[in-house]
């Protein structure tokens, strides 16, 4: 249930509504917009069904939400959510770009990549310290050493850090170094991990699962928000289809769907979405044109010797070229 408070409601009216919800054995989530305050009621469906709130002073109306996801939905919050990551806003007027190597391999590699993406205009440094790979014999990442390098190099170049978390026992460790916690495609429905990152207050970048529907993706975000973390960013990274030419099938219609169904921001990963560096630039342009709030792109100074995902990584010169192209497209879309 959503309770919409009238524009003229008082703090006392709001407090009375909250107390009633709590006395009914339910919990709530409050969203304050420009003109109205909205209360999302959470808990047992039978108790919510028996809750009558229209008689309370200051209540304009109540709305029953039929979808399982509540807090994530556009019905709950009409205004777009803007997430502030140490001064960089995701979901606002400016397009956000996260860039860097798939895996942190060495300080030299990471510094060279960070210098390149910073000079081209990126605001975030991405890189994997823990790498869940299909084969157990592939490079698995540097672990905490990689996290330390990300933080040190990120600070050196004034870049925010986004990196993947793969184990719920590592939430505190990764949060110590990262500004944004990435939940990868393979963990999109790892519900214990979603609740764990929901209990911390670091922004969460939630990648779409390999074969996940839009509804499943939205409900995964609901897990994070239901645990108390409102700072969720969707990331479309391609889904598995029958096509074999590309690594995945990049579903840009998901950008439009998420914008319609949810107030949360969404970015696009054309690197994993295609698996081919030659396709990254055109698909990145298309993502911005579709209305994405940002991009996450793999950039490696020497992709021919990369320990992971070299085939889909842009060289610094190609990344710089893309960033110049994006300026014109962003301007047309009303973005900076």
N, C-alpha and C positions, 0 to 999 in steps of 0.2 A: 504494500500500500504506500502511496505517496500522499502526504498532507501538504497542501499548498496554503501558506499563510497569506492573509490579505496584506496589501501594501500599508494599511493603517494599523496593523496589529502591534501590540505593545510587547515589551520584554516579559511582562507578567503573563500575557496571553501565551507566549511561546513556552514559558516555564511550566504553565499548567498542562499544556499538551505533552511535553516531555515527561512530566510526572505521571500522567495517565498511562502513557506507553509503558513506562517502567513498572507501574503497579500491575499492569496486565501481563507481566512476565516476558516482555519483549524488549528489544533494543532498537536504537535508531541511529540514523546518520543524517547530519544536518548539512545542507548546501545553501549558502548565502549568495544570491544573485544581485543584480543591480536594482531590481524592483521588488523582488519577493524572496522570502525564505521558504525552502522546501525541506520537509522532513521525510526521510525514507524509513519506513518501519520494517524491521528485520526480525525473523523468528518463526515460530510454529505457525503453519498456515491456518490451522483451526482457530488459534487465538487471534490472528490477524483478521480472519473472517468475522469474528464476533466483535471486533473493535468498532465502536461508533464514535466518530470524531467531529462530524459536521455540526453538532450542537455546541461546540466549544467556541467561546468568543475569540475572534481573530482568525478563525479558520475560514478560508474562502471556499475550498472544496477538497474532496478526497478522490483519489484516482486509484483504481485497482489495476495493478500491472499483471498482465497475463504471462509475460515471459519470465523464465526462471532467473535471468539476470536483472537485477534491480538498480543497484548503485551505478552500474556501468551505463545504463540506458539513457538515451536522450530524453525520455519521459521524466526521469528523475532530475535531470539538470539540462535546461535548454541552452545555456551559454556554454561555449567551448571551454574546456579546461586548459589552462596554460600552466605548464610545469617549469618552475624556476630552478635551474641547476647552477648554483653559485653565479648568478647573474646572467646566465644564458637561458632564454625562454624558449621552450618547446611547445608549439601550438599557437604561438602568437603571430605577429606580422612577419617576422623574419624566418627564412628557411634555415634549418639547422642541418649541418653536415658533420657526420662522424666518420673518421677515416683512419686507416692504419693497416698494419699487416694482420693476416689471419692469426698467426702465432707470434708471440714474443720469442725471438731466437737468441738475441744478444743485445747488449747495450748499444753497440755500434749500429746494428740494423735498425733498432727502434729509434735511435736519435736521428738517423738519416731520414727515416720515414716521417717522424714527427716534424722535423724542420721543413720537409716538403709540403706536408698537408697544412701546416700552419701558414706558410707563406702563400699558399693558394687560397686560404680563407676558411678552412675548417675550424670548428670550435671545439670538437671532441677528438681525442685520440682513442681509437679502438685497438684491441689486441687481446689474444687469448693466452691466459696463463695456465688454465686447465683445459685441455682439448679432448673432448669425448670423440673418438674416431671410430669409424666403422670397423677397421682392423686393429686388433690389440698390438700389432707390431709397428704401427705408424707412430710418429712423434706425438707424445701426449702432453707436451707443454713443460714449462719450467717450474710450475707451482708457485710457491710464495716468492721465490726469487723473481719470477716474472711479474708478479704483482708489485713488488718493490720497484722494479725497473719502470713499470708503467707510471707509478706515482712520481718517481723522481724525474723522469723525462717529461711527463705531463706538466709538472710544476715548472720545469725549466723553460718550456715553451708556452706556458699559460694556456694549456689545453685541459679541459675536463676529461676524465677517464671513464670509459665504459668497458666492462669486461664480463665474461660469462661466469656464472656460478653453476656448478653441476651437482653439488652435494649439500643437503640441508645443514650438515654439520659444519660447513664452511661459511655460513652467513656472516658471522662476526669477523672472520678472517678477511673475506673479500670486502666487506663493508669498511674495514679499516683503511683500505687503499683506494677503492673505487668510488666514483661519484654516482654512477648508475650501474645497477646490477642487471645483467642480461640473463634472461631465462631462455635457453635455446629451444629449437624446434622439438628435439627429442624429449624435453622436459616440460612441454606445454601443459601436459596433464599429469605431471608429478604433483599431486595435490598437497602432499606434505611440504614439498619445497615451496609451492605457491603460498601456503599459509605462513611458512617461515619468513619469506621475504616480505609478506604482508605485515608481519609483526615488527619489522624494522622500518625505518622511515626513509630509507634510501629510495630514490626513484627506480622503477622497475621497467626494463625494456622487454616486453613479452613477444617473442617470436611466434609466428603461426606454426603449428605442427605440420608434419610432412603430409598428412592426409586430413587435416582438420577442417571441419565446416566453419562458417562464420559464427554460427551459434555456439559451437564448442569453444571457439576462441574467446568469444565474449564471456562465456561462463568461466573460463580460466581466469580472465581478468577479474571477474566477480569474486573469486576465491581470494585474490590479493586484496581487493578493496574491503571485503567482508572482515578481514583480519585487521583493518585499521589504516591501510596505506592507500591514500587517494592518488598517489603519483605513479600512474601506469601509462606507459607508452606502447601502443601496438606497433609491431614490425612485420610487414608482409615480406616474406623471403622466398616465395615460390612454394608450390605444392607438387606432390608426386602424381603424375598422370601417365598415360601410355606412351607419351613422347620420349624419345631417347636422344634426340639431337642436342637438347639442352639438359643441363643437370636437373633442373626443375622447370615447372611452368609458372612464370611470374604472373600472378593474378592481380592485375591493376584494378579490376572491378571491385576488389576488396577495399580499396581506398574509398571509393564512393559509398560502398555499403556501410563501412565503419562510420563514416561521416554522417550518414543518415541515422544509424541506429545508436550511436554513442557520442558522448561529449568529449571523450578522451582523444588525444592526438595520435596520429599514425605516421610512421616513416616507412620507407621502402629500402630493401636490400637487393639491388640489381646484380650484385656479385654472386651470391648464392642462388638468386632467382634464375640466373642463366648458366653460370659455370664457365662462361667464355668471356675473356676480357674484351674482345671485339664488340660484344653486345652490351657491355655495361653502360657505355656512354649514351647510346640511343634509348635504352630502357630507363636510365636515370632521367633523361629529358622528359620522357613520357610520364614518369611517376610524378614529377613536379607539375606537369600539365594536367594530370588527373586530380591534383589537389592535395598531394602528400605534404605533410608538415616538415619533412626532412628526408635525408638519405643516410644510409650507412654503407660505406664502400671500402673494399679491400685495396690497399695501396702498399706496394712492396718496392723498395729501391732496386732490387735485383730478383724479379719473380722467377727467373730461370733456375735459380738455386734455392728457392723457397722450400721450407720443410713441410709446408701444407698450403694447398690451394693456390699455387703459382699460376695455374691456367686461367684463373678468374681475377687475378690481381692487376690493377693498373700500375704502370710505371709513373713516377712523379710528373713527367712532362705531359702524359695523357690526362692525369688527374687535374693538372693546372688548366689544360685546355677545356676540360669538362666544366670546371668551375666558372670559366669565362662564359661558356655557352649558357650556363644556368642563370646568369644575371639577367639576360634578356627574357628568358622564359618566366622567371620569378616576377619580373616587372609586369609582364602581361597578366599574370595571375594575381597581381596586387600584393606580392610578397617582396621582401627585401633580400 
